[in-house]
Amino acid sequence: MEKIYSNVIIKKGGPYSLYCTSCHRWIPNTANYEMLKEGCFAHNHFCVNGENLTPNDGGINEREWEDENN
């Protein structure tokens, strides 16, 4: 079976500016000011096949966030 790793993208409309399309979590951007100025982003998130391997990444599952805000 092929492993699917984290695919974090910039996405609007959630609690954070980053979103992992692999495990459907909103991820906080940890980039510093200089990185943001250059258009970069950073995160502390890693998942394999949709399983979050960094439980302390500060992220929130998309379904949990939708349930809280609808």
Sequence and secondary structure as in RCSB ss.txt:
>XXXX:A:sequence
MEKIYSNVIIKKGGPYSLYCTSCHRWIPNTANYEMLKEGCFAHNHFCVNGENLTPNDGGINEREWEDENN
>XXXX:A:secstr
    B  EEE SSSSSSEEETTTTEEE     HHHHHTT       EETTEES TTS  EEHHHHHHHH 
